[in-house]
Amino acid sequence: MNEAAASGYGLGSIIALIVSAVLNKSLFWAFLHFLCGWFYLVYVLIYRVHEVLPAFKQILLSFLGL
């Protein structure tokens, strides 16, 4: 078993943490959604995708300096 699997932090949990922090702007909700992982991501893709795309577009543009 590799170190990432042994520590319990999966890709879904990390992505859920980032998405929740961007959408909710709250560390409490980000941590809670980190624990939910892929379940939260599926919820976001079904019910809140219209909020996710503009937020990540803005982040990407500011990261690229455009």
C-alpha positions in Angstrom: 0.0 0.0 0.0 1.4 3.4 -0.9 1.7 6.3 1.5 -1.3 8.3 0.2 -3.6 5.3 0.6 -2.2 4.6 4.0 -2.8 8.2 5.2 -6.4 8.2 4.1 -6.2 11.4 2.1 -7.6 10.7 -1.3 -7.9 12.7 -4.5 -11.6 13.1 -4.0 -11.2 14.5 -0.5 -8.6 17.0 -1.6 -10.8 18.1 -4.6 -13.8 18.3 -2.3 -11.9 20.5 0.1 -10.9 23.0 -2.7 -14.3 23.1 -4.3 -16.1 23.6 -1.0 -13.6 26.4 0.0 -14.2 28.2 -3.4 -18.0 27.8 -3.3 -18.7 28.4 0.4 -15.7 30.5 1.5 -15.8 28.7 4.9 -13.1 26.5 6.5 -15.7 24.7 8.5 -17.7 23.6 5.4 -14.5 22.8 3.6 -13.3 20.4 6.3 -16.7 18.8 6.5 -16.8 18.3 2.7 -13.2 17.0 2.9 -14.5 14.2 5.0 -17.3 13.5 2.6 -15.0 13.3 -0.4 -16.5 11.9 -3.6 -20.0 12.1 -2.2 -19.8 15.9 -2.0 -18.3 16.1 -5.5 -21.2 14.1 -7.0 -23.6 16.4 -5.2 -21.9 19.5 -6.6 -21.9 18.1 -10.1 -25.6 17.4 -9.9 -26.9 20.4 -8.1 -24.3 23.2 -8.1 -22.4 22.9 -11.3 -23.6 26.3 -12.5 -21.7 27.8 -9.5 -18.5 25.8 -9.9 -17.6 26.7 -13.5 -17.5 30.5 -13.2 -15.6 30.3 -9.9 -12.9 28.0 -11.4 -12.8 30.1 -14.6 -12.0 33.1 -12.5 -9.3 31.3 -10.5 -7.7 29.9 -13.6 -7.6 33.4 -15.3 -6.1 35.0 -12.2 -3.6 32.2 -11.9 -2.5 32.7 -15.6 -2.5 36.5 -15.1 -5.1 37.2 -17.7 
